[in-house]
């Protein structure tokens, strides 16, 4: 099996891929679009994409790509993100004047960096920042990335767990060209649009409430080309093959202009 992910080797997405799939071959991709393209073209059997972070919120681009591409969500994985301060071998923390990393990683460590008294400079990727640092050999610069990124590039970890909030989790979705079969303890993801009229969303969501179906997430995104109209992405407990879920989706279809099931997959419970 080959799994596509966005970023350089050692990225958190690759770490999540190993955590979800086990020891697999991975394909680093420059962008999320490239991840979807690799799976669509059959270059990889699966892809793993981040969809939301417990601190930073949703990755909206990937919601749009789920709708744009004819792929299915086949699983989910939660990764505890633990940031490391990484430098060239032999460097001590007092030498550091600048820290580079992905903007989200810098934001999640902003308090630590302020106390350290260094300049923060955003770059394209966490693992990529370690790769850049190794190439530049700048002793006064450090990077923020994963433990594995430091190992891969032969760099030194000055400190682990530098994130300001320890409750830092990223939820990833596994995507594939074919859906998975029915399973117990499932979660289903759907996307739909509604007429812009009073009570439309209330009626749409009531089809789940009437059947005691637990909604685990709802996300709205602008509908491209139609200002002030929206797509609604909803996750709920249950498999699309369950009779109760089938009736709910059939009921929702009466209100929805467009309704698409993105996939049913094993639900991961995070406390």
C-alpha positions in Angstrom: 0.0 0.0 0.0 1.1 3.5 -0.8 -0.3 6.5 1.1 -0.1 10.1 -0.1 0.3 13.0 2.3 1.0 16.7 2.1 4.4 17.9 3.3 8.0 16.7 3.5 9.1 13.4 5.0 8.8 13.7 8.7 5.7 15.9 8.6 2.9 15.3 11.1 0.8 14.0 8.3 3.3 11.3 7.6 3.4 10.5 11.3 -0.4 10.2 11.2 -0.2 7.9 8.1 2.1 5.5 9.9 -0.1 5.7 13.0 -3.3 4.9 11.0 -2.1 2.5 8.3 1.0 1.0 10.0 4.3 0.4 8.1 3.4 1.6 4.6 5.1 3.4 1.7 4.4 7.1 1.7 4.3 9.7 -1.0 5.1 13.3 0.0 3.0 15.8 -2.0 3.5 19.5 -2.3 -0.1 20.4 -1.9 -3.4 19.0 -0.7 -4.6 19.1 -4.3 -1.7 16.8 -5.2 -2.8 14.3 -2.5 -6.3 14.0 -4.0 -4.8 13.8 -7.5 -2.5 11.0 -6.5 -5.4 8.9 -5.1 -7.7 9.7 -8.0 -5.0 8.7 -10.6 -4.3 5.5 -8.7 -0.7 6.4 -7.9 -1.6 5.7 -4.3 -4.3 3.5 -2.8 -5.1 6.0 -0.1 -4.4 9.5 1.1 -4.4 11.1 4.6 -5.4 14.7 5.0 -5.8 16.9 8.1 -9.4 18.2 8.5 -9.4 20.0 11.8 -7.2 20.9 14.7 -8.4 21.2 18.3 -6.8 24.6 18.7 -6.7 26.2 15.2 -10.1 24.8 13.9 -11.0 23.4 10.4 -8.8 23.1 7.3 -11.3 24.6 4.9 -9.4 23.8 1.8 -9.8 20.1 2.4 -13.6 20.4 2.9 -13.7 22.0 -0.6 -11.5 19.3 -2.0 -13.7 16.5 -0.6 -16.6 18.0 -2.6 -14.6 18.7 -5.7 -13.1 15.1 -6.0 -15.0 11.9 -6.4 -13.2 10.1 -3.5 -14.6 8.6 -0.2 -13.7 9.0 3.4 -12.7 5.6 4.7 -11.3 6.3 8.1 -10.2 8.9 10.7 -7.2 9.3 13.0 -6.4 11.7 15.8 -2.8 12.7 16.3 -1.5 14.3 19.5 0.7 17.1 18.1 3.9 17.5 20.1 6.2 20.2 18.8 10.0 20.2 19.2 12.5 22.9 19.0 15.2 21.7 16.6 18.6 23.0 15.8 21.9 22.0 14.2 24.0 19.5 16.2 26.1 21.2 18.9 24.0 24.4 19.1 22.7 25.5 22.5 19.4 27.3 23.1 21.0 30.6 24.0 22.4 30.9 20.5 19.0 30.9 18.8 17.8 34.2 17.4 15.2 33.1 14.9 12.7 30.2 14.7 11.1 28.9 11.4 8.1 26.6 10.9 4.6 26.4 9.4 2.5 29.4 10.5 0.2 27.1 12.5 3.0 25.6 14.4 4.5 29.0 15.2 1.0 30.2 16.4 0.7 27.1 18.6 4.1 27.9 20.2 3.8 31.7 20.3 3.9 32.0 24.1 7.0 29.8 24.3 8.7 31.8 21.5 7.9 35.1 23.2 9.5 33.9 26.4 12.5 32.7 24.4 12.8 36.2 22.9 13.3 35.1 19.3 11.9 36.2 15.9 9.3 33.8 14.3 9.4 33.4 10.6 6.8 31.3 8.7 7.7 28.8 6.0 5.8 26.2 4.0 6.0 23.1 6.2 7.1 21.9 9.6 9.3 19.1 8.4 10.3 21.4 5.5 11.6 23.9 8.0 14.1 21.3 9.4 15.2 20.5 5.8 15.7 24.2 5.1 17.7 24.6 8.4 20.0 21.7 7.6 20.6 23.1 4.1 21.4 26.6 5.4 23.5 25.4 8.4 22.5 28.6 10.3 23.5 28.2 14.0 21.3 31.0 15.2 18.2 29.6 13.6 16.0 26.8 15.0 12.9 25.0 13.5 9.7 23.7 15.0 8.7 20.2 13.9 8.2 16.6 15.0 10.6 14.3 16.8 10.8 12.2 13.6 11.7 15.2 11.4 14.7 15.8 13.6 15.7 12.2 13.4 15.3 12.0 9.6 17.5 15.1 9.0 20.1 14.3 11.7 19.3 17.4 13.7 19.4 18.1 17.5 16.2 18.5 19.6 16.7 21.3 22.1 13.4 20.9 23.8 10.2 18.7 23.4 6.6 19.7 24.0 7.0 23.4 23.5 3.4 23.9 22.4 1.5 26.4 24.6 -1.5 24.1 25.0 -1.0 20.4 25.6 -4.5 19.5 24.3 -3.3 19.9 20.7 -4.8 17.2 18.5 -5.3 17.1 14.7 -8.0 15.0 13.2 -7.0 13.3 9.9 -9.3 11.7 7.3 -8.2 8.7 5.2 -9.5 9.0 1.6 -9.7 6.3 -1.1 -11.4 5.8 -4.5 -13.8 3.1 -3.1 -15.9 3.3 0.0 -15.6 0.8 2.9 -18.4 -1.6 3.8 -20.9 -1.3 6.7 -19.3 -1.5 10.1 -20.3 -1.2 13.8 -19.5 2.0 15.7 -19.5 4.0 12.4 -19.5 7.7 11.6 -20.9 9.1 8.4 -19.9 12.4 6.7 -22.3 14.1 4.3 -22.5 17.5 2.4 -25.7 19.2 1.3 -27.1 22.5 0.1 -30.5 24.0 0.9 -32.8 26.6 -0.4 -32.2 30.0 1.2 -35.5 30.3 3.1 -36.6 30.6 6.7 -36.3 27.4 8.7 -34.4 25.4 6.0 -31.5 24.4 8.2 -33.8 23.7 11.2 -35.8 21.3 9.0 -32.7 19.7 7.6 -31.2 19.0 11.0 -34.5 17.9 12.5 -34.3 14.7 10.4 -31.5 13.6 12.7 -33.0 14.8 15.9 -36.3 13.0 15.2 -34.4 9.7 15.0 -32.0 10.3 17.9 -29.0 10.4 15.6 -26.0 12.1 17.2 -24.5 14.9 15.2 -20.7 15.1 15.9 -19.8 18.1 13.7 -21.4 20.7 11.4 -19.4 23.0 9.2 -20.7 25.6 6.7 -18.7 26.7 3.6 -19.6 29.3 0.9 -21.1 27.8 -2.2 -18.7 28.9 -5.0 -20.4 31.0 -7.7 -23.6 31.7 -5.6 -22.9 34.5 -3.1 -24.6 34.0 0.4 -25.5 30.4 -0.3 -23.7 27.7 1.7 -22.7 24.1 1.7 -23.2 22.2 5.0 -20.8 19.4 6.0 -22.2 17.2 8.7 -20.7 14.2 10.6 -23.0 12.0 12.6 -22.9 8.6 14.4 -24.1 5.7 12.3 -23.5 3.9 9.1 -25.2 4.9 5.8 -26.5 1.3 5.5 -28.3 1.4 8.8 -32.1 1.6 8.3 -32.5 4.5 10.6 -29.8 6.5 8.8 -31.3 5.6 5.4 -34.6 7.0 6.5 -32.9 10.2 7.8 -31.0 10.7 4.6 -34.1 10.0 2.5 -36.0 12.6 4.6 -33.1 15.1 4.2 -33.2 14.6 0.5 -36.7 16.1 0.5 -35.3 19.4 1.6 -31.8 19.4 0.1 -31.0 20.8 -3.4 -27.9 18.6 -3.4 -27.0 15.8 -1.0 -23.8 13.6 -1.2 -22.5 11.0 1.2 -18.8 11.4 1.6 -18.4 8.1 3.4 -19.1 5.9 6.4 -16.1 4.7 8.4 -15.1 3.5 11.9 -15.6 6.2 14.5 -12.7 7.1 16.8 -13.7 8.3 20.3 -11.4 10.9 21.8 -11.9 11.7 25.4 
